[in-house]
């Protein structure tokens, strides 16, 4: 199917097929994928950026990581929409998590000790000629 093919028209809404894209998965993000799948409304975030071609926008990224999807909204010119995750992609992500997820301990920030104001003070050596 050609990009920007009309799939359905209803009143003031038109649904287009805008092209294909891949969803890259990373081992370090499996916890976020798990949270996405467990949310009850698993989504793929589709990012479209302004284009100078025949159509005003082009698909520039897709992700299953909610945090990454949210970060794409920082560029005000991007159109970012979560769309329902197809079952075949959900199954592939589920298999990826099963093969790559490692439970990590929660990060705990250590507190620094109080600074010693005398630590950087000039020291006078006794018993030596200056």
HELIX and SHEET records of a PDB file:
HELIX    1   1 UNK A   27  UNK A   29  5                                   3    
HELIX    2   2 UNK A   30  UNK A   38  1                                   9    
HELIX    3   3 UNK A   66  UNK A   71  1                                   6    
HELIX    4   4 UNK A   72  UNK A   74  5                                   3    
HELIX    5   5 UNK A   87  UNK A  100  1                                  14    
SHEET    1   A 2 UNK A   5  UNK A  10  0                                        
SHEET    2   A 2 UNK A  13  UNK A  17 -1                                        
SHEET    1   B 3 UNK A  57  UNK A  63  0                                        
SHEET    2   B 3 UNK A  43  UNK A  50 -1                                        
SHEET    3   B 3 UNK A  79  UNK A  84 -1                                        
END                                                                             
